[in-house]
Each structure stands twice: as C-alpha cells, then as structure tokens.
Amino acid sequence: MKLLFSSWLGEVVDNRGKASDDWSDCPNVKLPDAFDDKRSLTGFVGWGGVIVLNEPYDIVEMAYSYAKALQAVSCAKCFPCRVGTKVMEDTLLKILEGKGTPADLKTIETLCESVSCNSKCGIGQLGPEPIKDTLDHFRADYEAYIAGKKKRPNHSYPYKMTAPCTVACPTGMDIPLYIEQIKEGDFAGSLETIRDASPMANSLGRACFHPCENNCRRANVESSIAICKLKRVAWDWEDQHDVEPPSNPLKHMRKEKVAVIGGGPAGVSAAYFLILKGYHVTVFEKLDGCGGAVYTGIPQYRVPNEILDREWRYVESLGVEFKFGVNFGKDETFKSLRKQGFNAIFLATGGDIAKAMRVEGEHDGYDGVYTGIGILKQIKLKTNPIPKREHVLVIGGGNTAMDCARTFRRLGSKVSVVYRRTAKELPCDPHEYTESLDEGVEYLFLEAPSRIIAKKGKVVGLESTKMELGEPDDSGRRSPVKIKGSEHVIKCDSIISAIGQDCDIFYLKEDENIKITKWDNPVVNDDTMQTDVPDVFAGGDCATGPLPLVVAVGQARRAAQSIDQFLSGQKVRITDEQYLEKLIAKIGAYDKNEVISGKPKGWDRQPMPLCDRDDKLHTFTEVELGYSQKQAIEEAERCMRCYIVGMACIAEGGNK
C-alpha cells in the first residue's frame, strides 16, 4: 500500500518530501482510502503504530486525541494507566493550545515508557507506543506548536476499544471483560456482559465454532483460552443458583410492532435485541420449538433441546411473543402481517434443504439413502422410528457430517466418512474430528462418489473413484483430481449426504420489489441487513446462505439496530464505532507471528470434563459436562486482557 508515513508493527516507511510517484510501498498495512461512503480517511493510530495515508493531517492533534481515547477507556484497575494517560492527555492539550514547553516532550516520553511497562492490560501496555512514535518521527510538528507557529485543525477522531478475540467475534462480544469477571468469581456479571451481545450463552457455549480462539494471543504463548466453553460456565451458574431473573424495564414502551420470521439463532436474537429496545415483537416459527438447525440438526449429545428451550423462554420472559406452527408464505404473508399492523419484518428462515450429491441413483427412492439434515431431524425430534443400519457411509467433511457419523455410532452402526480431500482439509471443527475418531468413526479420504448401488430397492454399496490432490482452488485448498482406472465399490447398507444446505425462500415471490441474488437469497445491505423494501430486513441463513451459529447472531444484532433506526425515523446506517470495527479487522488485530515475552509458559488449557465412555458410545448423554467453577476460574486466569484501541483521522467535520 502506498502512503505518506507508517510505523506499523515497527516497520517505518516515510515518504514525506517525496513525489507521490516515488513513494515506497508499505506491504504490512491494509486500510481503505475512505472511512465511509462520504468521509475520507487520512490517518489511523492504534496498538501497532501510526499511519498517515495522506494530507490533510495533524500529528500532534492525532496524538492528543489518541491519548484522550486511552484515558476514556481506561478501566482504572491499575494506577499507571489510569493516571498516566490522563497526565499524557493534559500535557498534549497544553502543547496543542500553544502553552507547551520543550520539557513537556520529555514528560510525554517518560510517561509512555512508564505506562507501557507497568500497566495490567493492552490499553496501557500498547497504547503509548504510537504516541512515542509521533515524538520520534514528527518532533518538528511538536516544536512548531510550542513555538506558536501552528493551530489545531479540529479534525474528527472516532475511536474503538476492542481486542483481537472480540474483532473475530461476529457479535462483537466483550470477551476479555466476561473472562475477567469469571476470574473474579462474578459469574452473574459475566453472564450480563455476554447478554449485551447475545441471548444464547448456553448454546453458543456448546456449539460455537469460536473464531475468537483463532485470534487469541495466548496461543502465541502456548495455547488459546477456552473462550467458548467459559461462555457456557456463566449460564450454567445461573441455572444452578436461585437468582433474580433479568427484567426488561423498556418492555413494550414503543407502539411499533416487529414480526420476526423464524425462531432460529438469528430470529431469537433479533427478537431479544428488539424487545430490549421497547418494541412489540412476535416470532413466527413453523416448528413446535425454537433453535432452527440447532434444534433440529445438532444432536442431543452436543446441545440438548432443553438447553435451547431455556434460551427462548428467557427471551419470552422479557416480553417477546412466540407463535409456533406458522408457515410463512402460507399461513402468514407480507400482506397479512402488514394488515395486522406490523411496522417492520425480519426474515430469519433457515437452510433446511439439503444440497444434492449429484450421483447416480440419489433420487431413486432407495431404502437407506438419507440427507444429513433430514435424518438428524428425524432422530432428534423422533418424528419417525430410528433406522437400524449395519454400515453407514457419510458423504462430506463438515460439522453436519460429523454429527451424522457420531450419531450413528451411538446407534450401533459401523460408520465410514467419505471425503474428497484429506484430513488436513476437513472443514469441520478439529475437536469434532478428534472426538469422532475416539468414538470409532472410520475415514475414507480422497474418494469421489459417483453411483449408489442398490438391489431390490435397498442400498448395498457406493461406487467411488480414488482421488489425488492437485493445484489449490480459490479457497486455498488443493483441488482433488480423479485417478483414472481407480473406480471401486464400497459396501454399505446406508448412505447419508451431508455436503451442505440451501434455503427455501419461496415466500419472497409475494413481493417482487425484494431483489434476489443469483444464489436465491434476498439482496441485503451487508452492513444494515436491510433489503430493497425499507420495512423488510433479513439475516442468518436466508440472507447469505448457511452460516455458523455465532455469525447469524451477529447479523441479528446488526439488523435489530437497523430496524430501530428505521422505526425511529433515522437514517439506517452503521455507527462510526462499527466502521472502525471494519477498519481494525482489515488491518488485522492479531499477529500470529508476534513473540510475547514476560508471560509464564506451559500454563495448560483446562481439559473439558467428558461423560463416561459407555454413555459416550451408547447413549445420547451430553458429552461435554462443562467446567467446574474452580476450573473456570483457573482457565480465565490465563487471559492476558489484550485490549487495543484504534482511532481514525477524518479530515472533514468538527472536533470530537
């Protein structure tokens, strides 16, 4: 990237005084040219240094505004950060106002070193570094202010406090805070923090794919913190204690009504955030329970349905109305809901149509052929007798395939997973693969199914071709290539297709103004989740295709914000903080190559207690039993509180 100046991650690129055509490249910086669609971005200050993209900018004002931001977010749990950043802020303001002296520069340098060395978390440890960079590389600008030769331009400086783990979380959850509260034994406070971002601590603490743990700096010491499982601890504590349930002081304070279509993670979450804003919210669900794919597809041994029931009933207790057995597009429509006085509609229908394997015989009605989502629903909801099979082949390598494989092992079947690539390319959660191996699931890698073989209408085998890995595809995975002459038959009496899902959005035909993508999803604004029809919003599977649970929750939170803006007569847009989230994610909040010193190593991650092996292999007892309070506190103590602050410089607008 070409820019005027950067000290990001210690690599200094200085193009001041050069013609723009002669600027040196800065490969470790990735930032957009604009802050949003109306305002340009001229600079960025954060934990990794100072970046000046172009004129106009004022480095001293940037340093002052950043110190002011550090002081605003300092938690006061350690004296050096709380007091030091305040003195730093006041000293920089003194310089900006033309009242500074050369001695003030030395004061700031001393403060930067002292605060960095003696603070408890990333705000104090990393925050002063970019201010020190401004002194090292822009001292003439400071001296010009001290000499009375410059006046501050009053640019705009929005800022955001976050953490590498929080940046990776689609809900924007304050992960270091809820972990700190667990460390302090404040389980109720921890759950309150989690509920600021999601009502689903229970199921997320069991089934989240935890992208946060891939951004955990503790992994640079030895291993990431069990962020996902600590989330469950907070809800378990509330379940196990007689506590006052949370109330909703704004219940039905607004006259407007919102209809939520679908009671899955996106629908329940949107309803939760909207009811807390005071709206009348009704969830329309076609099944007899909430949870979507978690309710119908994630097996009981991973997420028991009674867990899901407690989550949606908690949301109900806050004032949300749930109507079950309502098939949108038939029992209710856009027209009927608007006629009933609903002022906004949030579409959150799930992906419950299985993708085809595209193999011969797949649709011939053979006994023993199932779709993954179909058979998991049948087993979990007990809609039909559970089939008895000797040898089951599961086609696919994702979490649905793992659920099918582990489920049929519990039913006594021999199970083989058939996958086109190798174990290294499996898209499922690594622990799912490990657990399946422990439970006796076999794997047939580098196989390409081509034909289902049946006799007298019953499955007896699968014709497949051996593969080898070729060149990487667009996703970076090596593409499998068939080996000529390697066709063979794998004997079995059941085949389960678990290669993905699609969404049935037939109901969109009613409103031709809602545009459809080439993937048959409604066109939505990625930031606001609003469709082309102003009162219709969408999130979760139906908006972007099948999504991980936590991504759906994050979209629902964003949609609820947008619906509130729409119903309040405001412009539907994301906030400056949310724009900064995007900037910080783009520049990268986590450096996997960072060398972290001064932290005790070998502090092992707490192992998750598991149920008895006999129960694990022969029943649907929940496998993961959850941490004890002692284990949870010990695991939480591993957190390094890696808070960071990012600040943008926007030339337009007044001082903020």
Beta strands, then each sheet from edge to edge (+ up, - down):
strand 1: 5-6
strand 2: 13-14
strand 3: 43-46
strand 4: 49-52
strand 5: 159-162
strand 6: 257-261
strand 7: 280-285
strand 8: 321-324
strand 9: 342-347
strand 10: 353-354
strand 11: 369-371
strand 12: 391-395
strand 13: 414-419
strand 14: 442-445
strand 15: 447-455
strand 16: 458-472
strand 17: 478-491
strand 18: 494-497
strand 19: 501-502
strand 20: 536-538
strand 21: 644-649
sheet 1: 2+ 1- 4+ 3- 21+ 5-
sheet 2: 8+ 7+ 6+ 9+ 20+
sheet 3: 10+ 19-
sheet 4: 11+ 18+ 12+ 13+ 14+
sheet 5: 15+ 16- 17+
end
